[in-house]
Amino acid sequence: MNPLRKKRLLIIVAVLAGVGIAVTLALSALQENINLFYTPTQIASGEAPHDTRIRAGGMVEKGSLQRSADSLDVTFVVTDFNKSVTITYRGILPDLFREGQGVVAEGSLGPDGQFNATNVLAKHDENYMPKEVVEALKASGEWQKGAAAQ
């Protein structure tokens, strides 16, 4: 083989290997940052992965909010009107967090089936509900025509 062709071939192989490594690293980083949305029904049926960062959302059940007297621990139940999931959270809830309203919680599902949230998102006014919650309510047949949408 001609030395010039051999040198070009090595350069092309090195560039392709570099591009392959870069793509692999980028996809790996994206995979770690993906957090998919799951409804309470999907979580209860075992579709949601354990010990992986996900988002769960639905309506906060009335009467389910329990605050710890001596810490910032909060427990509440989120439902899509088919199934319910208990969510625990340590921190200050958003000012607009209310029972009977839609929320999305980011966190992970523990081995006991309880969702441990690291962040809780609540609607920002009376005309907003997270898109994922609206879709889950429509799928369960609990969506009302006059209800707020994103």
Helices and strands as residue ranges (DSSP letters): H 3-33, E 37-38, H 40-44, E 53-60, E 66-67, E 73-79, E 84-90, E 102-109, E 115-122, H 131-140
